[in-house]
Amino acid sequence: MNELKNRNFNGELLTYRQTAEKSNMGINTVMKLAKESGALVKIGKIF
């Protein structure tokens, strides 16, 4: 497996809406990119 090169230990967690506003993209596009890149972090339980 390849080693990560750009690891940011002080990264911030954003919601889909926050990311969409910050990047000026739609929520569906942000969700698609997050899923494809493996950047999803689930916190808590999903009911």
C-alpha positions in Angstrom: 0.0 0.0 0.0 1.2 3.5 -0.8 2.2 5.8 2.1 0.3 9.0 2.5 2.2 12.1 1.5 0.0 14.9 2.6 -1.2 13.9 6.0 -2.6 16.8 8.0 -2.8 16.0 11.7 -4.5 19.3 12.4 -7.2 18.9 9.8 -10.8 20.0 10.4 -13.9 18.0 10.0 -16.6 19.6 7.9 -20.2 18.7 7.1 -21.4 18.3 3.6 -23.1 21.7 3.7 -20.0 23.5 5.1 -17.8 21.9 2.4 -20.2 22.8 -0.3 -20.3 26.5 0.8 -16.5 26.6 1.2 -15.8 25.1 -2.2 -18.7 26.7 -4.1 -20.0 23.3 -5.2 -23.3 21.5 -4.8 -23.9 19.1 -2.0 -24.4 16.1 -4.3 -21.0 16.8 -5.9 -19.3 17.1 -2.5 -20.9 13.8 -1.4 -19.8 12.1 -4.6 -16.2 13.4 -4.2 -16.0 12.5 -0.5 -17.2 8.9 -1.2 -14.8 8.4 -4.1 -11.8 9.8 -2.2 -12.5 7.8 0.9 -12.8 11.0 3.0 -15.9 10.0 4.9 -15.7 10.0 8.7 -18.8 8.8 10.5 -19.2 10.1 14.1 -21.8 8.7 16.4 -24.7 6.3 15.7 -26.9 6.4 12.6 -30.5 5.6 13.5 
